[in-house]
Amino acid sequence: MRYLWDNSCMVKRFCQWLYEEWSENFIFVCQEEMVKGTYVRFEYKLRFMREVMVQYLQHRLLKWFDENQRIFPWREDRATKYQQIVSEILLQRTKAETVAKYYDTFFSKFPDWNALANASLEELEEIMKPLGLYRHRARRLYKLGEDIRRRGGKIPGNENELRDSGFIGLYVTNAFELFILRNRKPLLDVNMSRLLKRYFKPGDFIDVRHDKEIQELANDIIEVRRCKELNWAILDYAALVCKSRNPLCGECVLNKHCKYYGLSQGDVTEEPE
């Protein structure tokens, strides 16, 4: 079948409904202009289908999040930007529940940027021990403190200053932009990557730092007004439903369009964490 798609919201909604309810094999045609009585048509099935899948994921996960979100102290309205950023560093390669138990202990000793900037590496290593990987985490926090001292007690305040702080990496850079600069950036880690890869294009999992395709996709997904909540929604969903082992595909609110579910149909294999 062939359908005309102009820029009206009504036709967009109709095409989306058609896609969701019947088939992903329709060809959508963009009617852009009339030349000598003949419509010039541009077929862009793949692009439109991806846009529909993006919007479907955004809508369904935000709705799921409103009813099922996990409660953590760094997500509360009273959490400071400092607490949000440092928590993201602590969360890397560690379960959120573990960090939540340790939250008050850390921030009672290092309550703000100034306290972190004046902390010694030995102090940070000592307080990091209960979390594991304590030397790695302590070095990252110490380097962040060093950078703040170098700036005279100020945190990076724009994108150029963030780029100068090259030690913090893609994930923490995005966290800075999201929580401090209020830019729409994805908290892209192995969990978000897993969900997006399964939903859009199952395949080999590679380091997100080198996967330009998944980085571009994550940036597209987060282009919504509730970008912070959508980030958390994806991370929560990856932890509770789209798990690395034994994902709950039968209960998934995305399985209607999920490529991974369509391929597996219940014969789900395990993937690396």
BALOBA-1460 file (C-alpha; in Angstrom, 3 decimals):
// residues 273
<rec num="1" residu="m" x="0.000" y="0.000" z="0.000"/>
<rec num="2" residu="r" x="1.040" y="3.586" z="-0.526"/>
<rec num="3" residu="y" x="-0.059" y="6.585" z="1.502"/>
<rec num="4" residu="l" x="0.513" y="10.295" z="1.191"/>
<rec num="5" residu="w" x="2.008" y="12.047" z="4.158"/>
<rec num="6" residu="d" x="2.013" y="15.818" z="4.347"/>
<rec num="7" residu="n" x="2.953" y="17.880" z="7.365"/>
<rec num="8" residu="s" x="-0.461" y="17.948" z="9.045"/>
<rec num="9" residu="c" x="-0.694" y="16.517" z="12.554"/>
<rec num="10" residu="m" x="-3.829" y="14.562" z="11.663"/>
<rec num="11" residu="v" x="-2.121" y="12.676" z="8.859"/>
<rec num="12" residu="k" x="0.947" y="12.070" z="11.027"/>
<rec num="13" residu="r" x="-1.233" y="10.532" z="13.712"/>
<rec num="14" residu="f" x="-3.073" y="8.422" z="11.157"/>
<rec num="15" residu="c" x="0.179" y="7.096" z="9.711"/>
<rec num="16" residu="q" x="1.484" y="6.331" z="13.185"/>
<rec num="17" residu="w" x="-1.720" y="4.480" z="14.043"/>
<rec num="18" residu="l" x="-1.510" y="2.588" z="10.763"/>
<rec num="19" residu="y" x="2.056" y="1.578" z="11.469"/>
<rec num="20" residu="e" x="1.326" y="0.494" z="15.025"/>
<rec num="21" residu="e" x="-1.840" y="-1.442" z="14.280"/>
<rec num="22" residu="w" x="-1.169" y="-3.179" z="10.994"/>
<rec num="23" residu="s" x="2.305" y="-3.507" z="9.571"/>
<rec num="24" residu="e" x="5.775" y="-2.073" z="9.368"/>
<rec num="25" residu="n" x="5.889" y="-2.806" z="5.646"/>
<rec num="26" residu="f" x="3.830" y="0.110" z="4.408"/>
<rec num="27" residu="i" x="5.572" y="2.620" z="2.180"/>
<rec num="28" residu="f" x="5.018" y="6.176" z="3.302"/>
<rec num="29" residu="v" x="5.365" y="8.874" z="0.698"/>
<rec num="30" residu="c" x="6.055" y="12.494" z="1.412"/>
<rec num="31" residu="q" x="4.034" y="14.900" z="-0.705"/>
<rec num="32" residu="e" x="6.227" y="17.985" z="-0.815"/>
<rec num="33" residu="e" x="5.325" y="20.142" z="-3.786"/>
<rec num="34" residu="m" x="3.448" y="20.234" z="-7.067"/>
<rec num="35" residu="v" x="5.388" y="20.732" z="-10.300"/>
<rec num="36" residu="k" x="3.263" y="21.234" z="-13.431"/>
<rec num="37" residu="g" x="0.352" y="19.355" z="-11.909"/>
<rec num="38" residu="t" x="2.448" y="16.380" z="-10.818"/>
<rec num="39" residu="y" x="3.345" y="15.698" z="-7.211"/>
<rec num="40" residu="v" x="7.041" y="15.270" z="-6.548"/>
<rec num="41" residu="r" x="7.192" y="12.389" z="-4.090"/>
<rec num="42" residu="f" x="10.029" y="11.332" z="-1.847"/>
<rec num="43" residu="e" x="9.891" y="7.922" z="-0.291"/>
<rec num="44" residu="y" x="11.463" y="7.793" z="3.132"/>
<rec num="45" residu="k" x="10.021" y="4.716" z="4.729"/>
<rec num="46" residu="l" x="12.999" y="3.922" z="6.941"/>
<rec num="47" residu="r" x="13.335" y="7.424" z="8.328"/>
<rec num="48" residu="f" x="9.657" y="7.714" z="9.119"/>
<rec num="49" residu="m" x="9.513" y="4.277" z="10.692"/>
<rec num="50" residu="r" x="12.449" y="5.168" z="12.936"/>
<rec num="51" residu="e" x="10.702" y="8.394" z="13.985"/>
<rec num="52" residu="v" x="7.592" y="6.425" z="14.881"/>
<rec num="53" residu="m" x="9.635" y="3.930" z="16.902"/>
<rec num="54" residu="v" x="11.399" y="6.785" z="18.727"/>
<rec num="55" residu="q" x="8.110" y="8.478" z="19.620"/>
<rec num="56" residu="y" x="6.587" y="5.170" z="20.694"/>
<rec num="57" residu="l" x="9.516" y="4.454" z="23.020"/>
<rec num="58" residu="q" x="9.432" y="7.963" z="24.490"/>
<rec num="59" residu="h" x="5.706" y="7.822" z="25.170"/>
<rec num="60" residu="r" x="5.573" y="4.303" z="26.562"/>
<rec num="61" residu="l" x="8.626" y="4.597" z="28.818"/>
<rec num="62" residu="l" x="7.617" y="7.952" z="30.286"/>
<rec num="63" residu="k" x="4.170" y="6.543" z="31.021"/>
<rec num="64" residu="w" x="5.757" y="3.453" z="32.593"/>
<rec num="65" residu="f" x="8.154" y="5.636" z="34.602"/>
<rec num="66" residu="d" x="5.335" y="7.719" z="36.069"/>
<rec num="67" residu="e" x="3.905" y="4.554" z="37.597"/>
<rec num="68" residu="n" x="7.020" y="2.472" z="38.318"/>
<rec num="69" residu="q" x="10.001" y="4.764" z="38.855"/>
<rec num="70" residu="r" x="12.621" y="3.855" z="41.424"/>
<rec num="71" residu="i" x="13.105" y="6.328" z="44.272"/>
<rec num="72" residu="f" x="16.672" y="7.464" z="44.963"/>
<rec num="73" residu="p" x="17.991" y="10.464" z="46.953"/>
<rec num="74" residu="w" x="19.901" y="11.966" z="43.993"/>
<rec num="75" residu="r" x="16.624" y="12.179" z="42.061"/>
<rec num="76" residu="e" x="14.774" y="14.132" z="44.717"/>
<rec num="77" residu="d" x="14.030" y="17.820" z="44.171"/>
<rec num="78" residu="r" x="16.197" y="18.733" z="47.161"/>
<rec num="79" residu="a" x="19.289" y="17.029" z="45.680"/>
<rec num="80" residu="t" x="21.968" y="19.559" z="44.727"/>
<rec num="81" residu="k" x="23.749" y="19.589" z="41.384"/>
<rec num="82" residu="y" x="26.877" y="18.482" z="43.228"/>
<rec num="83" residu="q" x="25.071" y="15.468" z="44.662"/>
<rec num="84" residu="q" x="23.647" y="14.575" z="41.258"/>
<rec num="85" residu="i" x="27.020" y="14.708" z="39.491"/>
<rec num="86" residu="v" x="28.978" y="12.826" z="42.149"/>
<rec num="87" residu="s" x="26.217" y="10.219" z="42.355"/>
<rec num="88" residu="e" x="26.558" y="9.584" z="38.622"/>
<rec num="89" residu="i" x="30.268" y="8.893" z="39.126"/>
<rec num="90" residu="l" x="29.479" y="6.510" z="41.986"/>
<rec num="91" residu="l" x="26.797" y="4.771" z="39.913"/>
<rec num="92" residu="q" x="29.161" y="3.676" z="37.171"/>
<rec num="93" residu="r" x="29.505" y="-0.123" z="37.265"/>
<rec num="94" residu="t" x="27.590" y="-0.230" z="40.560"/>
<rec num="95" residu="k" x="23.946" y="-1.002" z="41.307"/>
<rec num="96" residu="a" x="21.855" y="2.021" z="42.183"/>
<rec num="97" residu="e" x="20.569" y="0.334" z="45.342"/>
<rec num="98" residu="t" x="24.153" y="-0.027" z="46.607"/>
<rec num="99" residu="v" x="24.911" y="3.651" z="46.009"/>
<rec num="100" residu="a" x="21.654" y="4.645" z="47.726"/>
<rec num="101" residu="k" x="22.718" y="2.841" z="50.925"/>
<rec num="102" residu="y" x="26.065" y="4.637" z="50.843"/>
<rec num="103" residu="y" x="24.713" y="8.060" z="49.858"/>
<rec num="104" residu="d" x="24.411" y="9.669" z="53.302"/>
<rec num="105" residu="t" x="27.814" y="8.380" z="54.432"/>
<rec num="106" residu="f" x="29.631" y="9.994" z="51.535"/>
<rec num="107" residu="f" x="27.806" y="13.317" z="51.451"/>
<rec num="108" residu="s" x="27.969" y="13.838" z="55.197"/>
<rec num="109" residu="k" x="31.778" y="13.819" z="54.881"/>
<rec num="110" residu="f" x="32.016" y="15.639" z="51.517"/>
<rec num="111" residu="p" x="28.870" y="17.798" z="51.377"/>
<rec num="112" residu="d" x="29.822" y="20.195" z="48.570"/>
<rec num="113" residu="w" x="32.265" y="21.041" z="45.776"/>
<rec num="114" residu="n" x="34.596" y="22.819" z="48.180"/>
<rec num="115" residu="a" x="34.883" y="19.771" z="50.443"/>
<rec num="116" residu="l" x="35.621" y="17.558" z="47.444"/>
<rec num="117" residu="a" x="38.218" y="19.998" z="46.118"/>
<rec num="118" residu="n" x="40.081" y="19.891" z="49.441"/>
<rec num="119" residu="a" x="39.926" y="16.113" z="49.884"/>
<rec num="120" residu="s" x="43.111" y="14.055" z="49.656"/>
<rec num="121" residu="l" x="43.364" y="10.964" z="47.495"/>
<rec num="122" residu="e" x="43.870" y="8.851" z="50.622"/>
<rec num="123" residu="e" x="40.656" y="10.190" z="52.193"/>
<rec num="124" residu="l" x="38.690" y="9.417" z="49.055"/>
<rec num="125" residu="e" x="40.132" y="5.918" z="48.762"/>
<rec num="126" residu="e" x="39.226" y="5.173" z="52.363"/>
<rec num="127" residu="i" x="35.603" y="6.277" z="52.027"/>
<rec num="128" residu="m" x="35.213" y="4.517" z="48.660"/>
<rec num="129" residu="k" x="36.199" y="1.065" z="49.945"/>
<rec num="130" residu="p" x="32.649" y="-0.183" z="50.699"/>
<rec num="131" residu="l" x="31.629" y="0.449" z="47.076"/>
<rec num="132" residu="g" x="34.366" y="-1.594" z="45.428"/>
<rec num="133" residu="l" x="36.674" y="-0.382" z="42.654"/>
<rec num="134" residu="y" x="37.593" y="2.183" z="45.271"/>
<rec num="135" residu="r" x="40.939" y="3.235" z="43.808"/>
<rec num="136" residu="h" x="39.392" y="3.906" z="40.401"/>
<rec num="137" residu="r" x="36.492" y="5.901" z="41.860"/>
<rec num="138" residu="a" x="38.755" y="7.795" z="44.245"/>
<rec num="139" residu="r" x="41.074" y="8.840" z="41.412"/>
<rec num="140" residu="r" x="38.177" y="10.106" z="39.329"/>
<rec num="141" residu="l" x="36.771" y="12.146" z="42.194"/>
<rec num="142" residu="y" x="40.228" y="13.411" z="43.118"/>
<rec num="143" residu="k" x="40.853" y="14.585" z="39.544"/>
<rec num="144" residu="l" x="37.483" y="16.298" z="39.562"/>
<rec num="145" residu="g" x="38.479" y="18.030" z="42.807"/>
<rec num="146" residu="e" x="41.811" y="19.015" z="41.250"/>
<rec num="147" residu="d" x="40.007" y="20.582" z="38.319"/>
<rec num="148" residu="i" x="37.776" y="22.561" z="40.670"/>
<rec num="149" residu="r" x="40.809" y="23.792" z="42.619"/>
<rec num="150" residu="r" x="42.451" y="24.837" z="39.344"/>
<rec num="151" residu="r" x="39.356" y="26.859" z="38.501"/>
<rec num="152" residu="g" x="39.430" y="28.643" z="41.831"/>
<rec num="153" residu="g" x="36.635" y="26.624" z="43.380"/>
<rec num="154" residu="k" x="34.321" y="26.783" z="40.371"/>
<rec num="155" residu="i" x="32.880" y="23.857" z="38.430"/>
<rec num="156" residu="p" x="32.933" y="23.742" z="34.602"/>
<rec num="157" residu="g" x="30.292" y="26.232" z="33.540"/>
<rec num="158" residu="n" x="30.043" y="25.732" z="29.788"/>
<rec num="159" residu="e" x="30.746" y="23.194" z="27.056"/>
<rec num="160" residu="n" x="34.242" y="24.534" z="26.328"/>
<rec num="161" residu="e" x="35.282" y="24.155" z="29.962"/>
<rec num="162" residu="l" x="33.857" y="20.639" z="29.982"/>
<rec num="163" residu="r" x="35.955" y="19.730" z="26.958"/>
<rec num="164" residu="d" x="39.030" y="21.048" z="28.774"/>
<rec num="165" residu="s" x="38.257" y="18.579" z="31.568"/>
<rec num="166" residu="g" x="38.929" y="15.621" z="29.297"/>
<rec num="167" residu="f" x="39.430" y="13.183" z="32.171"/>
<rec num="168" residu="i" x="35.747" y="12.940" z="33.061"/>
<rec num="169" residu="g" x="34.693" y="10.929" z="29.999"/>
<rec num="170" residu="l" x="31.534" y="10.791" z="27.887"/>
<rec num="171" residu="y" x="29.096" y="9.674" z="30.592"/>
<rec num="172" residu="v" x="30.037" y="12.247" z="33.216"/>
<rec num="173" residu="t" x="30.351" y="14.981" z="30.572"/>
<rec num="174" residu="n" x="26.771" y="14.259" z="29.539"/>
<rec num="175" residu="a" x="25.716" y="14.265" z="33.203"/>
<rec num="176" residu="f" x="27.292" y="17.719" z="33.649"/>
<rec num="177" residu="e" x="25.449" y="19.011" z="30.607"/>
<rec num="178" residu="l" x="22.154" y="17.447" z="31.682"/>
<rec num="179" residu="f" x="22.100" y="18.484" z="35.338"/>
<rec num="180" residu="i" x="24.170" y="21.679" z="35.346"/>
<rec num="181" residu="l" x="23.949" y="23.211" z="31.870"/>
<rec num="182" residu="r" x="20.365" y="21.968" z="31.377"/>
<rec num="183" residu="n" x="21.192" y="20.551" z="27.947"/>
<rec num="184" residu="r" x="19.400" y="17.518" z="26.581"/>
<rec num="185" residu="k" x="21.994" y="14.787" z="26.886"/>
<rec num="186" residu="p" x="21.699" y="11.016" z="27.388"/>
<rec num="187" residu="l" x="23.122" y="9.208" z="30.399"/>
<rec num="188" residu="l" x="24.476" y="6.638" z="27.971"/>
<rec num="189" residu="d" x="25.959" y="3.588" z="29.650"/>
<rec num="190" residu="v" x="25.931" y="-0.135" z="28.941"/>
<rec num="191" residu="n" x="22.356" y="-0.423" z="30.249"/>
<rec num="192" residu="m" x="20.882" y="2.291" z="28.044"/>
<rec num="193" residu="s" x="22.911" y="0.961" z="25.129"/>
<rec num="194" residu="r" x="21.526" y="-2.545" z="25.647"/>
<rec num="195" residu="l" x="17.915" y="-1.366" z="25.609"/>
<rec num="196" residu="l" x="18.352" y="0.806" z="22.519"/>
<rec num="197" residu="k" x="20.275" y="-1.865" z="20.621"/>
<rec num="198" residu="r" x="17.613" y="-4.463" z="21.363"/>
<rec num="199" residu="y" x="14.729" y="-2.199" z="20.449"/>
<rec num="200" residu="f" x="16.113" y="-0.738" z="17.235"/>
<rec num="201" residu="k" x="18.789" y="-3.054" z="15.889"/>
<rec num="202" residu="p" x="19.928" y="-6.206" z="17.665"/>
<rec num="203" residu="g" x="23.564" y="-6.972" z="17.008"/>
<rec num="204" residu="d" x="27.002" y="-7.098" z="18.509"/>
<rec num="205" residu="f" x="27.517" y="-5.033" z="21.656"/>
<rec num="206" residu="i" x="30.532" y="-2.753" z="21.561"/>
<rec num="207" residu="d" x="31.902" y="-0.155" z="23.954"/>
<rec num="208" residu="v" x="29.490" y="2.801" z="23.956"/>
<rec num="209" residu="r" x="32.466" y="5.178" z="23.836"/>
<rec num="210" residu="h" x="33.225" y="3.934" z="20.333"/>
<rec num="211" residu="d" x="29.701" y="3.206" z="19.094"/>
<rec num="212" residu="k" x="28.824" y="6.352" z="17.135"/>
<rec num="213" residu="e" x="25.538" y="4.890" z="15.939"/>
<rec num="214" residu="i" x="24.228" y="4.249" z="19.441"/>
<rec num="215" residu="q" x="25.460" y="7.683" z="20.596"/>
<rec num="216" residu="e" x="23.510" y="9.362" z="17.799"/>
<rec num="217" residu="l" x="20.441" y="7.276" z="18.565"/>
<rec num="218" residu="a" x="20.609" y="8.080" z="22.285"/>
<rec num="219" residu="n" x="20.827" y="11.795" z="21.520"/>
<rec num="220" residu="d" x="17.759" y="11.552" z="19.274"/>
<rec num="221" residu="i" x="15.772" y="9.678" z="21.926"/>
<rec num="222" residu="i" x="16.399" y="12.318" z="24.600"/>
<rec num="223" residu="e" x="15.053" y="15.209" z="22.509"/>
<rec num="224" residu="v" x="11.941" y="15.640" z="24.635"/>
<rec num="225" residu="r" x="10.798" y="18.178" z="27.203"/>
<rec num="226" residu="r" x="11.108" y="15.636" z="30.033"/>
<rec num="227" residu="c" x="14.614" y="14.611" z="29.027"/>
<rec num="228" residu="k" x="15.845" y="14.058" z="32.595"/>
<rec num="229" residu="e" x="12.897" y="11.806" z="33.425"/>
<rec num="230" residu="l" x="13.298" y="9.903" z="30.155"/>
<rec num="231" residu="n" x="16.944" y="9.220" z="30.994"/>
<rec num="232" residu="w" x="15.910" y="7.790" z="34.341"/>
<rec num="233" residu="a" x="13.041" y="5.878" z="32.725"/>
<rec num="234" residu="i" x="15.406" y="4.117" z="30.314"/>
<rec num="235" residu="l" x="17.866" y="3.275" z="33.088"/>
<rec num="236" residu="d" x="15.107" y="1.969" z="35.367"/>
<rec num="237" residu="y" x="13.542" y="-0.049" z="32.581"/>
<rec num="238" residu="a" x="16.894" y="-1.581" z="31.658"/>
<rec num="239" residu="a" x="17.414" y="-2.556" z="35.304"/>
<rec num="240" residu="l" x="13.951" y="-3.987" z="35.967"/>
<rec num="241" residu="v" x="12.620" y="-5.271" z="32.634"/>
<rec num="242" residu="c" x="15.153" y="-5.171" z="29.789"/>
<rec num="243" residu="k" x="17.769" y="-6.907" z="31.908"/>
<rec num="244" residu="s" x="21.035" y="-8.272" z="30.564"/>
<rec num="245" residu="r" x="20.034" y="-11.771" z="31.684"/>
<rec num="246" residu="n" x="16.518" y="-13.158" z="31.423"/>
<rec num="247" residu="p" x="14.811" y="-9.979" z="30.163"/>
<rec num="248" residu="l" x="11.061" y="-9.881" z="30.781"/>
<rec num="249" residu="c" x="10.171" y="-9.621" z="27.102"/>
<rec num="250" residu="g" x="6.652" y="-10.970" z="27.570"/>
<rec num="251" residu="e" x="5.838" y="-8.137" z="29.998"/>
<rec num="252" residu="c" x="7.635" y="-5.399" z="28.061"/>
<rec num="253" residu="v" x="5.641" y="-2.320" z="27.059"/>
<rec num="254" residu="l" x="7.886" y="-1.969" z="23.990"/>
<rec num="255" residu="n" x="7.680" y="-5.509" z="22.631"/>
<rec num="256" residu="k" x="5.144" y="-4.560" z="19.981"/>
<rec num="257" residu="h" x="7.907" y="-2.862" z="17.975"/>
<rec num="258" residu="c" x="11.041" y="-4.305" z="19.584"/>
<rec num="259" residu="k" x="13.314" y="-5.868" z="16.963"/>
<rec num="260" residu="y" x="14.954" y="-8.123" z="19.551"/>
<rec num="261" residu="y" x="11.613" y="-9.506" z="20.703"/>
<rec num="262" residu="g" x="10.509" y="-9.974" z="17.126"/>
<rec num="263" residu="l" x="13.597" y="-12.058" z="16.394"/>
<rec num="264" residu="s" x="13.631" y="-14.048" z="19.612"/>
<rec num="265" residu="q" x="9.913" y="-14.701" z="20.234"/>
<rec num="266" residu="g" x="10.759" y="-16.002" z="23.666"/>
<rec num="267" residu="d" x="14.023" y="-17.722" z="22.751"/>
<rec num="268" residu="v" x="16.050" y="-15.040" z="24.520"/>
<rec num="269" residu="t" x="19.791" y="-15.402" z="24.863"/>
<rec num="270" residu="e" x="21.948" y="-13.901" z="27.572"/>
<rec num="271" residu="e" x="24.056" y="-10.871" z="26.824"/>
<rec num="272" residu="p" x="27.095" y="-9.417" z="28.580"/>
<rec num="273" residu="e" x="26.572" y="-6.878" z="31.330"/>
